[in-house]
Amino acid sequence: MFIKYIMIKRYKSYRELSYLDPLSNGVNVIIGANGNGKSNFLDAIIFVLTDKYQNLRAEDKKLLLHEEPDDHSPDAEVITIELVLDNKSRRFPFDKDTISIMKVFNARDNREDLYLNQKRIVKSDMVNLMEGAGFSKSNPYYIIQQGRINMMIN
């Protein structure tokens, strides 16, 4: 199982990104100049798959929003990040080759919603599905963040 595609809307430096070229089921390397959003790309994945930002105050969570100066649309305060995972191994108990996990954060009412295959799901059910598929919070090697490589090597 691996992330095939990622779609990001209004998260940090990304107004909108749809990465629809399949990522590799092996190692993926993200390169670019400083300030181009490499860390934010990885952080978007962490935003969906972990509860790293769960306990932030509402005003601190608003700092995660991509800001457009004159955007007063209803979606201006909504972060949407969707991960499409390869499920050919059937680690998730669905008879589908891909599954979608999406997190939507509405800054207006400080509300986060999780969706599995476009259906709202409660966090505890998502945690149970992830653990059933072999993803455990106690395993620090599923997502290796910036600066962790040196620590792991040493």
RAQUIWO-V49755 format. One record per backbone hydrogen bond with DSSP energy under -1.0 kcal/mol. CO is the residue of the C=O (numbers start at 1). NH is the residue of the N-H. If there is no record, write none. Layout:
# RAQUIWO-V49755
{{CO	NH} {CO	NH}}
This chain:
# RAQUIWO-V49755
{{2	86} {4	23} {5	84} {6	19} {7	82} {8	17} {9	80} {10	66} {11	14} {14	11} {15	10} {17	8} {18	20} {19	6} {33	36} {37	41} {38	42} {39	43} {40	44} {41	45} {42	46} {43	47} {44	48} {45	49} {46	50} {51	54} {53	56} {57	61} {58	62} {61	64} {62	65} {64	12} {68	71} {73	76} {75	78} {77	107} {79	105} {80	9} {81	103} {82	7} {83	101} {84	4} {84	5} {85	99} {87	90} {92	94} {94	96} {97	87} {99	85} {100	117} {101	83} {102	115} {103	81} {104	113} {105	79} {106	111} {111	106} {113	104} {114	121} {115	102} {116	119} {119	116} {122	126} {123	127} {124	128} {125	129} {126	130} {127	131} {128	132} {129	133} {130	135} {131	134} {136	139} {145	148} {148	152} {149	153} {150	154}}
